[in-house]
Amino acid sequence: MAVAVAATQLGSLPPRVVVAVTGLTVSDVVTLLRYVAGVPTTVRGLDEVTVDDVAVSVTDAEFPFGVEITYTARVNDVEVASSTPASYALPGGGVILSDAVTGLYAQVTLVDWEEKEVPRKTSIFRVGARTVVVSGDRGTPSSQLTVYTPTEEARLSFAELLTGATAGVVQIRQEGGYDDIDAYLAVTGEVQRRLNHRDGKRLWILDVVETESWAPELPSLGFTFADVDAAYAGLTFGDLDTDFAGATFLDFDLTDWT
């Protein structure tokens, strides 16, 4: 059977996509690439993985919104199959800050992010009347990012994200995939400013440093047992067994539990 790649969008917010690669041979070495405007990025959880089944799937929770995406499987160092090109919208617009590993997220309004400070490693020596400067590489950009949460629910969601973010890192994305905006940010400090004392409207002034994404061995969350439990509220494992009679773990993984 020929290798095939299929992408299925989950109904979660922010949207996530389960990508399944089928038609494999046990012991194949598989890498999944996300192509955007011709540029490939390795999808978390499937980078040179030696498979022990004829099918494998991963969840992609880091793609840009509103741009065409193609998923391509590289098997034994050869790109052999791709998904149908598709784009995925961000419901409600605005800006999403999220943690692909835990699934935590917050939808906010970007208020201000005008400046970035880029340090450079330097040493200055004053020799008599001369000043000698030894300059090294540019450092990592740091800045203050200001976002707005309009309700108490949004405030609590954002606070939960900042508390539980893996390694203190969040991903910022918005519809259209903007260069120099979409990034991974380590949040090193925050100020929460009340706009009044009657509701949950807040301005958040965040100290952030641009960084790399989370460690590659940490997979993106597709669903949790809590999602399954909610979908079968009041039912039993017998109902689950009936619904998935003859199914595989891949079928289970591709189910939208939201």
Stockholm file with secondary structure:
# STOCKHOLM 1.0

chainA/1-258         MAVAVAATQLGSLPPRVVVAVTGLTVSDVVTLLRYVAGVPTTVRGLDEVTVDDVAVSVTDAEFPFGVEITYTARVNDVEVASSTPASYALPGGGVILSDAVTGLYAQVTLVDWEEKEVPRKTSIFRVGARTVVVSGDRGTPSSQLTVYTPTEEARLSFAELLTGATAGVVQIRQEGGYDDIDAYLAVTGEVQRRLNHRDGKRLWILDVVETESWAPELPSLGFTFADVDAAYAGLTFGDLDTDFAGATFLDFDLTDWT
#=GR chainA/1-258 SS CCCEEEEEECSCSSCCEEEEEESCCTTCEEEEEEEETTEEEECTTCSSEECSSSEEEEEECCCCBSSCBEEEEEETTEEEEECCCBCCCCTTCSEEEECTTTCCEEEEEEEECCCCBCCEEEEEEEETTEEEEEEEEECCCEEEEEEEECSHHHHHHHHHHHHHCGGGEEEEEEBTCCTTTSEEEEEEEEEEEESCSSSCCEEEEEEEEEECCSCTTSCCCCCCHHHHHHHTTTCCHHHHHHHTTTCCHHHHHTSCCC
#=GC SS_cons         CCCEEEEEECSCSSCCEEEEEESCCTTCEEEEEEEETTEEEECTTCSSEECSSSEEEEEECCCCBSSCBEEEEEETTEEEEECCCBCCCCTTCSEEEECTTTCCEEEEEEEECCCCBCCEEEEEEEETTEEEEEEEEECCCEEEEEEEECSHHHHHHHHHHHHHCGGGEEEEEEBTCCTTTSEEEEEEEEEEEESCSSSCCEEEEEEEEEECCSCTTSCCCCCCHHHHHHHTTTCCHHHHHHHTTTCCHHHHHTSCCC
//
